[in-house]
Amino acid sequence: MAVTGVNRYFRLVKHIENPVEYIVRKGERRQRDLLFTTKPLPVRFQVSAALYQVFKEIFMADVYEIDALVRTLPAQPVVIDIGANAGFFIVQLLSKINEATVYAYEPMPANVKTLHHTLQQNPRLAKQVKLFQMAVTGQPLDSLDLYAEAEENNQVVASMFAGFNENNTQKITVPCITLTDIIQTNNLQSIDLLKLDCEGSEYDILYNTDPTLVRLIGKMVVEVHDVDTDRNNLAAFDAYLQSLGYTTTHEPINSFCHALEAVRR
């Protein structure tokens, strides 16, 4: 469950080596990027004004409950991050785990540029994170149209659905890869963690991937959006994962979005 109130500051201090950068200098964020270092393992990264809310969600609201999540993973996990955005989840994960193999997929150029810069600043991460500027699908496609915010440096909620967000007025065409191809091309025999934050594409990705391959995933953390009343909603998605042999839990983020966790039985 997302942390609220004053407890967010305790999480900030727990996860960030230099919390004073946020506490004292957050008012300067429109004049310069905020600069942070994580703990216990140091990862240096920058936060632009456009990504300020995402930073707070990951490091203060602690939406992934990172310490509890890490305890369920092996020492050297294989992770697929679909919808990596600017990489804050990866930064937080690798601030707690010394070694991992992360396959990161993010289609939006501004986000990829930010994450690439973070990898360049942190040689350990650069060795562990394989970054791909691509959208992930379930059905094979050469390219996909995404709708995003017009601001070049603010592409947090890009979606394949034109009406997903009223601010998504820019359409871009991006290259695609299927989850099937990710697993088979990299010869993955098991995936310890799949993180999905792809603004409605979660349905296509998992519904249209062979269940045998889906069952290679030990744990999933998924942002699930209620798109329609047919199959693209939490109830249908939850039932489908349970039918594949997963135990699921979920909680609301807002009126149409839910945080779901699935663990293979």
C-alpha positions in Angstrom: 0.0 0.0 0.0 1.3 3.4 -0.9 2.7 5.4 2.1 1.0 8.7 2.9 1.5 11.7 5.2 4.6 12.2 7.2 5.6 8.5 6.7 6.7 9.5 3.2 9.6 11.4 4.7 10.7 8.4 6.7 10.8 6.4 3.4 12.7 9.2 1.7 15.3 9.1 4.4 15.4 5.3 4.2 15.9 5.1 0.5 17.9 8.3 -0.3 21.4 9.2 1.0 20.9 13.0 0.6 17.2 13.6 1.5 18.0 17.3 2.2 18.2 17.8 -1.6 14.4 17.2 -1.6 13.5 18.7 1.7 15.4 22.0 1.2 15.7 22.4 -2.5 12.6 20.9 -4.1 11.4 24.5 -4.7 14.3 24.9 -7.2 13.2 21.9 -9.3 12.0 24.2 -12.2 15.3 25.9 -12.3 17.5 22.8 -12.2 17.3 19.0 -11.9 17.4 17.6 -8.4 20.3 15.2 -7.8 20.0 12.2 -5.6 22.0 9.2 -4.4 20.3 6.1 -3.1 21.2 3.8 -0.2 22.3 1.3 0.9 23.9 0.8 -2.5 24.7 4.1 -4.1 23.1 5.0 -7.4 23.3 8.5 -8.7 20.4 9.9 -10.7 18.7 13.2 -11.7 15.1 14.2 -11.4 13.6 16.8 -13.7 10.6 18.8 -12.8 8.6 16.7 -15.3 9.5 13.5 -13.3 9.1 15.0 -9.8 5.8 13.2 -9.1 7.2 9.9 -10.4 10.1 10.3 -8.0 7.7 10.8 -5.1 5.7 7.8 -6.0 8.7 5.5 -6.1 10.9 6.8 -3.3 8.4 8.4 -0.9 5.0 6.7 -1.4 7.1 3.6 -2.0 4.4 2.2 -4.3 6.3 -1.0 -4.9 7.1 -1.6 -1.2 10.7 -2.2 -2.4 12.1 -3.8 0.7 9.3 -6.3 1.0 9.6 -7.0 -2.8 13.3 -7.6 -2.7 12.9 -10.1 0.1 10.9 -12.3 -2.2 13.6 -12.3 -4.9 16.8 -14.4 -5.3 20.2 -12.7 -4.8 20.7 -12.4 -8.6 17.2 -12.0 -10.1 16.2 -11.9 -13.8 13.8 -8.9 -14.2 11.8 -7.7 -17.1 10.6 -4.1 -16.8 8.0 -3.1 -19.4 7.2 0.6 -19.2 10.5 1.4 -17.6 9.8 5.2 -17.9 12.9 7.1 -16.7 14.1 4.1 -14.8 13.3 5.1 -11.2 12.0 1.6 -10.4 15.2 0.1 -11.7 17.3 2.6 -9.7 15.4 1.7 -6.5 15.6 -2.0 -7.1 19.4 -2.0 -7.8 19.9 0.2 -4.7 18.8 -2.9 -2.7 20.2 -5.7 -4.8 23.8 -5.8 -5.8 23.5 -8.1 -8.9 20.6 -8.5 -11.3 19.9 -8.9 -15.0 17.3 -6.3 -16.0 15.7 -6.2 -19.5 14.2 -2.7 -19.7 11.7 -1.7 -22.4 10.6 1.9 -22.8 9.3 3.4 -26.1 9.3 7.2 -25.3 12.6 8.9 -26.5 12.8 11.4 -23.6 12.4 8.7 -21.0 15.0 6.5 -22.7 17.4 9.4 -22.8 17.1 10.0 -19.1 17.5 6.3 -18.2 20.5 6.0 -20.6 22.1 9.0 -18.8 21.6 7.3 -15.4 23.2 4.1 -16.7 26.2 6.1 -18.0 26.6 7.7 -14.6 26.6 4.3 -12.8 28.9 1.6 -14.3 27.4 -1.2 -12.2 23.9 -0.5 -13.5 25.2 -0.2 -17.1 26.5 -3.8 -16.8 23.3 -5.1 -15.4 20.6 -3.3 -17.4 19.8 -4.0 -21.0 17.8 -1.0 -22.3 15.6 -1.1 -25.4 13.7 1.8 -26.9 10.7 -0.3 -27.9 7.1 -0.9 -27.0 6.1 -4.4 -25.9 3.0 -6.1 -27.3 1.4 -9.5 -27.1 0.4 -9.8 -30.7 3.3 -9.4 -33.2 3.5 -5.9 -34.7 6.2 -4.0 -36.6 5.2 -0.7 -35.0 2.6 0.8 -32.7 1.1 4.3 -32.4 1.3 5.7 -29.0 -0.4 8.9 -27.6 1.6 11.0 -25.3 1.8 14.4 -23.8 3.1 17.1 -26.2 5.9 18.2 -23.8 9.1 16.5 -25.0 10.4 16.0 -21.4 7.1 14.9 -19.9 5.9 11.6 -21.3 4.8 9.7 -18.2 1.4 8.3 -19.3 1.9 7.4 -23.0 -0.7 4.9 -24.1 -1.8 2.9 -27.1 -5.3 4.2 -26.4 -6.0 7.6 -27.9 -8.4 8.7 -25.1 -6.4 7.3 -22.2 -5.4 10.7 -20.9 -6.8 14.1 -22.0 -3.2 15.5 -22.2 -2.1 12.9 -24.6 -2.3 15.0 -27.8 0.9 13.9 -29.5 1.0 10.7 -31.6 4.3 8.9 -32.2 5.0 5.6 -33.9 7.4 3.3 -32.1 9.0 -0.1 -32.9 7.7 -3.1 -31.1 8.7 -6.5 -29.7 6.5 -9.2 -28.2 6.9 -10.6 -24.7 7.3 -13.9 -26.5 10.3 -12.7 -28.4 11.9 -11.2 -25.3 11.7 -14.5 -23.6 12.8 -16.6 -26.5 15.5 -14.3 -28.0 17.2 -14.1 -24.6 16.7 -17.8 -23.9 15.1 -17.0 -20.5 14.2 -20.2 -18.7 12.6 -18.3 -15.8 11.8 -14.7 -14.9 11.9 -13.8 -11.3 10.0 -10.5 -11.7 7.9 -8.9 -14.4 7.0 -5.3 -13.8 4.3 -3.9 -16.1 3.5 -0.2 -16.1 2.3 0.4 -19.7 -1.0 2.4 -19.5 -3.5 -0.3 -20.7 -1.1 -2.5 -22.8 -0.9 -5.0 -19.9 -4.0 -6.7 -21.4 -2.6 -7.3 -24.9 0.8 -8.4 -23.5 -0.4 -11.1 -21.2 -3.6 -12.2 -22.9 -1.8 -12.8 -26.2 1.3 -14.5 -24.8 1.3 -18.3 -24.6 0.4 -19.3 -21.1 3.3 -21.7 -21.0 5.6 -18.7 -21.4 3.7 -16.6 -18.9 4.1 -19.3 -16.3 7.9 -18.9 -16.5 7.3 -15.7 -14.5 7.6 -16.2 -10.7 6.2 -12.8 -9.7 4.5 -9.9 -11.3 3.8 -6.3 -10.2 1.3 -4.7 -12.5 -0.4 -1.4 -12.8 -3.8 -2.4 -14.1 -6.2 0.1 -15.7 -10.0 -0.3 -16.2 -10.3 0.4 -19.9 -13.6 -1.3 -20.6 -16.2 -3.7 -19.1 -15.3 -6.6 -21.3 -11.8 -8.1 -20.7 -9.8 -5.0 -20.2 -10.5 -4.4 -16.5 -9.2 -5.5 -13.2 -11.8 -8.3 -12.5 -11.2 -10.0 -15.8 -7.4 -9.6 -15.6 -7.3 -10.9 -12.1 -9.4 -13.9 -12.9 -7.2 -14.7 -15.9 -4.0 -14.7 -13.9 -5.6 -16.9 -11.2 -6.6 -19.3 -14.0 -2.9 -19.6 -14.9 -1.9 -20.6 -11.4 -1.1 -17.2 -9.7 -2.2 -16.0 -6.3 -3.1 -12.3 -6.7 -3.6 -9.3 -4.4 -4.5 -5.8 -5.5 -5.4 -2.4 -4.2 -6.7 0.8 -5.8 -4.4 3.6 -6.9 -7.3 5.7 -8.1 -10.8 5.2 -9.5 -9.6 3.4 -12.7 -6.1 2.1 -11.8 -5.0 -0.6 -9.5 -1.7 -2.0 -8.2 -1.8 -5.8 -8.6 0.7 -8.4 -7.4 0.7 -11.9 -8.7 2.8 -14.8 -7.4 3.0 -18.2 -9.1 1.7 -21.0 -6.9 
